[in-house]
Amino acid sequence: MAPAPGSGLRRKGAAGPGSLRQGLRRAWQEKHRVLLAPQYTGLVAAWLCLAEVGVTHWVIQRVAYTEIDWKAYMDEVEGVVNGTLDYTQLKGDTGPLVYPAGFVYIFLGLYYITNRGTNIRLAQYLFGALYLVTLLLVFRIYSRTRKVPPYVFFFMCCASYRIHSIYILRLFNDPVAMAILFLAVNLFLEERWSWGCFFFSLAVSVKMNVLLFAPGLLFLLLWRFGLLGTIPKLSICALLQVVLGLPFLLENPVGYMTRSFDLGRQFLFKWTVNWRFLPEEVFQHRAFHLALLAAHLGALGLFALHRWHRSERSLLSLLKDPAERKSPPQPLTANQVVFVLFTSNFIGVCCSRSLHYQFYVWYFHTLPYLLWCTPAGKLSHLLRVLILGLIELSWNTYPSTLCSSASLHLCHGIILLQLWYGTTAPLEPQGPPAAQKTTPSLKKTE
């Protein structure tokens, strides 16, 4: 019996809504992948950077600027403008100049651009541009490592009040140093080690916190070039420091060295973010400082021996020329470079004698990698996001409290433990294929 007229059309029409639903479902699934699959980092980063342009402009226009160190910076470099090259005579409202010469040159440029530091709004927009450049450099690193699901980057960008404050409402020098540091990391990933060392040293010349990355960088240089090949790279770092500091070294070398590279400087208890739960006398006690230094060196040693080292051979084998080693090493992967550098810095932050509010930028942009570089089974996604939130809350609690500082240490401890137990050495086993199936998260993913 022939079908009724139009019934075939109805059957085709009935199939239409189903096809539409399937198409929408596929679109939704793909959207889900965009948020979860690391290969979409570039796409999500582009949208977030565009959003940050609007957020940064809104913050500059609507949120009041707070003077903390900017005027002091301008006073310090104005002394250089007036001809003072003796570091012991350079000072601002908050005290003497305690940063190396690179800081002076960069902020001297800002001094002239902003009409001797009086055009605060222009300075804010310059720091806003620096913030966006930093994000681009950080996203480029994450695109190479492909470890972090893209949805996490929202918390690294738009959701952090404290970071926006540090960059565009306080105008600290810490963001300048970190932007140059992330440029150096990008150069290391491109195997441009000499230029990377140049910019690493330039970052150190702005603020010494960048030296927290130095143990990791030394390890990578020894692995890549051996002892004799590492010496020229370190010479680049040293020579740049001498060249930048030369005018001040010629005037008063002891004054320059003691002021700009003062590793024993005391911090005020009222500004500490991480040690508020301690009595002030313990916080200021030299034995406490020595214990932190021992913990710092011990943790670096353990990670270098058991988490950074790629083979079962002695760590001393890194001193040999790579061509003379029993098994010549393969080129370092992006994850190996980033893991070593970021964990080196994080260990230093955990063992710092004091963390002030602007110091958050020292490791903020590395936290997503540190949390997601290990397999998800070791620490669920929800717990990782919770840790990010607790760290942000701790840094946004002013003044810091017993609970905020204790919770910050708890989060740091959890991250450190999951970095230790979530990875195993060697990073890239040289065993048979069956053994390589259990290669940890630092295995190359590109």
N, C-alpha and C positions, 0 to 999 in steps of 0.2 A: 504494500500500500504506500503510495507516494506521500511524502511528508506534507503537512499543511503549509500553504504559502507563508513565507516569512519566518518559518520555524528555524531554518538554517541561519538566518540573520540573527534570530534571538540567541541561538547557541553561540554564535560568534560574539554577540554583545555580552552574553553571560560570562564569556571567558575574559572579556576586557577588564572588569573590576579585579579579577584574580591576578591578571598580569600586572595591573597597576599596583596591587598590594605587594606582589613579589618584587617589583621594581623599587617601591618605597622601602621594603624590608632590606633589599640589597644596599640601597643608599644609606639606610640607617646603620647597617653593619659596617659599611665602609667608613662612615662617620665615627663609629666606635673605634675602628682600627686607627683612624687618624689620631685619636686621643691616646691610644695605647701602644702603637707600633713605633719604635724608635726611628725607623726609616722616614717617618713623616716629620722629624724634628725641624727641618728647614721650612716646611710649609707653616707649621704652628709658630715657629720663631718669627716668620715674616709678619703674621697677623699680630702677634704680641708686641713686636717692635712698633708697628703702626699704632696699636692701642696705647703704648707707652708714650708716644709723641703727644697724644691728647692728655693723658694722665699727668705727664710732666708739666705741660703748659698750664693745666688747671691748678696744679699744686703751687706753681710759682705765682699765679695770679690771685689765688684765693686764700692761701695759707701764709700766715705771717712769718717772715724771716726772723731768725733768732741769732743774735750775735754771740759767738763764743770765742772762736780763734781767728776769724778772718782779719780783724783789725790788728791783732798781734802779729799775724803773718806779714801784713803790709808794713807795720812798724819795723819789723826785723829786716825786710829787704830794703826799706827806705834808708836804713843805716848804711847799707852797701852803696846805694845811690849817692849818699852823702860822702862816700869815700872811706868808710870804716871797713877794713878787711880783717881786723882782729876779732875772731869769733867770740872771745870773752866779753867784748864790748857791744855785741849785737843782742838786742832784747826787745820784747814787746810788753803789752799789758799783762800777759799771763806768765812772764818770766823770760829767761834767756833763750836764745836760739839753740835748739838741740837737734836739728836735722842736718844731714849732709848737704854738700854744695849743690847737688842736683835740684833740691828743693828751692834753693835761692834763685837759680836761673829760671826755673819754671814760674815761680811766683813773682819774680821780677818782671817777666813778660806780662803776667796778669795785672801787675801793678800799673804798667803803662797802658794796657788795653782798657782797663776800667777807671781811667782818670785818677791814678794814684789810690785806687781801691775804694773810691767814693761811689762809683756806679754799681751798687749792689745788684740791681736787677739784671744788668748785663752779665755780671759774674754768675748769677744764678742760671742764666740761659747757657753760658759757657759750660757750667758744670752739668746742666741738663744734657747738652750735646755729648759731654764726656760719658755720662751715664749710658746713653744710647750706643756709643762706640764700644763701651765695655760689654754691653749685652750682646752686640754683634760678635765680638771676640769670644765671649763665653759660649754662645750658641754654636759657633764654628767648632769649638772643642767638643761640645756634646754631639754635634753631627758626625764627627769622626769616631767617637767612642761607641755610639749607638747602644747605650746601656739604659738610659732613662726614658720612661714613657712620656710623651709630649705633654700630657695633662699636668704633669708636675711643674712645668715651667711657668704656669700661671702663678703658682705660689712663689716662684723665684722672681717674678716681675711685679705685676700689678698689685699683689696682695701684701707686700711688705711696706708698712708705714715707716719703719725705722730706717730702711735703706734709702727711701726717697728723702727722708729728713737729713741723713748724713751727706747725701750728694747735693741737694739743691736748697735746703733750708739751713744748713750749717757750714757748708763750703770747707770741709776738712781736707787735709792733704792726703789722707789715707786712700781715697778713691783714685787719685792721680797715680800713686804708686802701684795700686792693684791693676789699673788699666794697662800700664806698661808691662807689668808682670804677665798678664794674660796674652799680650802681644808676644812676649818671649816664649810662652808655652806653645802658641800657634807656630812659631818658627821652629821650635824643637820637633813638633809633629811633622813639619815639612823637611826634616833632616838638615836644617840650616842652623847648625849648632853654634857656629861662630857668631852669627848675627843674634841668635837667641841669647848667648852669653853676654853680648854687648847690651842688649835691652834688659836682661836680668840685672846686670850691674847698674844700669841707669835707674831701674826701679828701686834698687837698694839705696841709691844716692838721694832718693826722695824721702824714703822712710825705711828704717832698718827692719821693720817687721818682715820684709820680704826675705830676710835671711833664714826665716823658718823653712823656706823651700830649699835652702842650700844643701842640707844633708842628702835629700833626694836627688838633687841635681848632680852632686858629686858622685853618687852611686851610678847614675845613668851615664855620666861621662866616662867613668872607669869601665863600665860594662861595654860601652860603645867604642872607646878608643884605647883603653889600657892606660897605665900610669904616664908613659912618655907622651901619648897623644892627648892626655888630659891637661898637661902642663900648659900648652899654648892657649887652650880655652880659658883656663884660670888666669893666665896672664892678661887676656883681654879684659876680664873683670877687674883685675888689679890696676891695670894701666888706665882704664877709664876713670877709676876713683882718683888716681893721682892727677890726671889731667883736669878733671872737674874741680878738684880741691886745690890746685896749684896756687892760685892767687892768695888763698887763705893760709896755705902751708908755708908760703914764702914769708908771710907777715908774722904768723905765730903758729908754728906746727904743733906744739904741745896743746895750745888752746883749741885749735881746730879738732885734733884727734880726741881730746877729752870731752869736748862738748858735743860733737856730731856723732860719735860712736861710743857714747857712755852706756855700757851694758849694766852698770850697777845703780842706775837712777832709781830713786825711791818714788813710789806712787802713793797718792793720798787715799786713805781708806774710804773716805766718803764717796769717791767716784767708782769704786770697784763694783763690777757686775757679777763676778764669779766667786768671790770669797767673802761675801757679806755675812755668811753664817759663822765665820770665825771671829773670835775676840780680836780687837785691833792690835793688841800686843803680840799675838801670834802672827797676824798678818805682816807685821813689820819686823819680825824676828829673823835674824840672819840664818838660823838653823832651818827655818821653814823654807827660805829661799834656796838653800843648799839641797834640801830634800826634793824640792821641785826640779832642780837641775839634774839631780841623780835620776829621778823618775823619767825626765825627758830623755836623757842619754840612754837609759836602760831600755825604754820603749823603742827608741830609734834602732838600737842594736838588735833587739829581738825581731823587729820587722825587717831589718836589712838581712839578717841571717836566715829567717824562716818564711818571709812573705815576699820580699823583693827579689831575692836571689833566685835565678832561673835554673840552677843545676845543683846536683848533689856534691859538686866539688867545693873545695874550701873557698871562702870569700876572698882569700888572698889571691886566688887565681885571676881575679879581676885586674890585678896589677900588671899581668902579662899583656904583651901585644896581642890583640885578637887573632891575628894570623898565626901566632905561635901556640895558641891554646889547643888542647887535645881535640876538642870539638869546636871549631870556629862558630861564633854565635850568629844567629839570624838577626836581621834588622829588627829593631824594637817596634812593637806594634803601638798603636795610639793608646790602647788601654794600659799597656805596661808603663808608658811614659806618664800618663795622667795619674794612674794609681800611685806610683811612687812619689810624684810631686805633691799630690793632694794629701796623701796620708802623712808625708813628712811635715807639711804645714799644719795639719789637723793635730798631730801629736804635740807640736809646739804650742798651739792654742790651748789644748787641754792642760798643759803644764805651765801656762803663763802665770807669772807672779801677780798680775792683775789685768783685767780686761775692762777698758772703758767703753762707753757707748759707741763711739766712732770705730772701735776695733771690730765691730760686728762685720764690717766689710772685708776684714782679713780672710774670712772663710765662708761667708754667706753663699757666694755663687758656686762653691765647691760642694756644699751639703747635698744637693740632689745626687751627684755622682757617688759620694761616699755612702749614701743610703741605698742606692739602687745598683751599685756595681757588683753586688753579690746576688746569688740566686734568690728568687722571690720566696722560696720555701723557708729560707733562714729567717726572714722577717717579713711579715705580710705587708701588702701595700697600705692597708689602713693604718697599721702601726707606724709605718714610715711617715705617712702624712701627719699622723698625730705627733710624732717626734718633731717634725718641722714646725708644727703649730706651737708646741710647747717651747721650743727654742725661740721662736719669734715672740711669744708672750713674755719669756724671761727677759729678752732684750728691750721690750717695750714697757717693762715695769720700772717706773722712776719715782723715787729712788729705789734701788734694788732692795729686796727683802730676804729674810732667811729662806723663805719658800722659793722665791724666784731663782736665787743663786744655787740652792740645792737641786732644784729641778733641772737647771742648766747642766750641772755636773752629772746628774743622772742620765740625761739625754746623751751627753758626750760619752759617758761610760758605755751605754748601750751601743752607740755607733762604733766605738773602738772594739768592743767585744765581737760585734757582727763582722767587722773587718778582719778580725783575727780568725774567728771560727768559720767565716763564710768563704775564706780563701785558703788555699794550701800551696806550699812550695814543692817543687819548682813551678813557676808560672806556666811554662810550656814544657811538659814532660817530653823527654826524648825516647820514651819507651815505644812499644808496639802500638798499632792502631787501637787495639782493644783498650789499652790503658788511656789513650787519648780521649776516649769517649767520656771519661770522667774529668776532663780538663776543667778547672774552675772558671769562674766568671771572667778572669783576666785573659782568657784565651782570645785570640784575635777574632773580631766579629765583623770586620769590614768585608 
